[in-house]
Amino acid sequence: MAANKQGKMQNLINYRMRVTLNDGRQMTGQMLAFDKHMNLVLADTEEFRRVKRKSKPTAGPSNTPLVEAEEKRTLGLTIVRGTHVVSCSVDGPPPADPSSRLGSNVPGVASAAATLSAGPGISKPAGRGLPVGLGGPAAGVGGPPPPPGGFPGFPPGGFPGAPPGFAGRGAPPGGPRKFNTRML
């Protein structure tokens, strides 16, 4: 995006914008942010889309006419991907009182937080990661070296019938060394 365009977009921060998407929907909201890909962050977003519905069925033939209606949906805070944006236009000026969006007449975070009520949720860990009981690293992976005879359950010389050079875990790579005892 050219610096000229970026400067124009910078001047539109906090303005009420109408964004048309490539599937025909229109979103109206206060533009909070944008980037070089034209990704937009809109607050208090409302989505408008045109849908074709069949009108009331009549007793006559089955050719019921289609009526085009506009549906409105309130979305709130949205991020619109720049590849879907077809056009942007100013729908209204920025609000006179920026804190009015949060339902507070006095500017400040503390007063805005007092008007917002907490939800019924309980915070818990997400449950990702290691299951309870595995306190440390597995043997040979970031922990102490394997025991001298290799891991239990593995044959000491490698697996029978394994290709040469594959001694299994715990043995040196390349298999057992063979020394030439013949002297020249």
Buried (B, 14 or more C-beta within 10 A) or exposed (E): EEEEEEEEBEEBBBBBBBBBBEEEBBBBBBBBEBEEEBBBBBBBBBBBBEEEEEEEEEEEEEEEEEEEEEEEEEEEEBEBEEEBBEEBEEBEEEBEEEBEBBEBEEEEEEBBEEEEEEEEEEEEEEEEEEEEEEEEEEBBEEEEEBEEEBEEEBEEEBEEEEEEEEBBEBBEEEBEEEEEEEEE
